[in-house]
C-alpha cells in the first residue's frame, strides 16, 4: 500500500511539473429526501493520500444552506473479492461557524480501478430526523509526489498510515513539513446493525508520537547526502505532526523516518548510514516516503 517504489527512474521524473491546488471545488454531490450534500475537495478531486474535505447541506426546495445538528462521513472500499475496507477519516465532521460548512479529512489508501471501488456513506440530522445517503466516487492517483503516503505494520502489530499534507510545492530552503499519522482501530466485536457498521472501519490519529526525520538524496550521483537544520515531527493541537525539512537543492529526496510511540519505543524505522556513497543508490530506512520537486 506504499506510494514508494523499489527502484526509481530518476531521469524520467526529474522534470515533473508540480501543480499546487488551493481552491476547493465540488468533488461529489449526494441527494437525500429533498436535501443535497455537496462534498468539496482541493481541485474538485479525491486523490490517493490526504484530502481535506468540506461538506455543505442545501435544502433543494429553498436553496438555503442547512445547519445540521450532526454529520457523519464514512468511506468504504469494496474489492472484487467482496471484501470491504476503509481508510483514515474523520467520522464526526466539525462545523465551521464562520464559513458555514462541515470540515474533515480522508486519507484514501488506493486509487479507484476495475478491481476496487469507493463509496461514501454520510448521514446528517435536521430537526431530530436522520437522513442517510451514499454515493460512489472516484479516487485518482496523486500526481504530486510531495503528497505521498505509506502504510505499514508497526512492531506492536498495529496497522499505521503516514500521509504527507504539506508542502505541496517545496522550495530550496527550510520547509515546514506536515504529516498525519493514523492507526486502524481493531474491532472489539463483530459487525452489527445495517451495513456499514462504523465500528468495523474506525481509524484514529495517534497521539504524542514522534517521527524522527533524516532526509536524503538517494540518486547515485548525489551520494545519499543529507542536510542540516531538519526537525523531527511532533504533534500539534490540530492533531497533525509538524517538523522542518531542509532541501538544499531540487530533485529526488527520500524522507527516512523512525517512528516512536508516546513512550519513546521504536515502532518502525531504521537508521540510515551516514557515509557519503557517490555512484550507489542510497540506502533507505525501512520506513520512508519518496518525494520529488
Secondary structure, DSSP 8 states (H G I E B T S, - for coil): --S--SS--HHHHTT--------EEEEEEEEETTEEEEEEEETT-EESEEEEEEEEEEETTTTEEE--SEEEEEEEEEETTS-EE--SB-SB-EEETTTTEEEEEEEE-S--BTTEEEEEEEEEEETTEEEEEEEEE-EE----GGG-EEEEE-TTS-EEEEEEEE-SS--SSEEEEEEEEEEE---SS---SSS--GGGS-EEE--S-EEEEEEE--SGGGTT---SS-EEEEE-TTS-EEEEEE-SSSSEEEEEEEEE-TTS-EEE------S--TTS-----SSEEEEE-
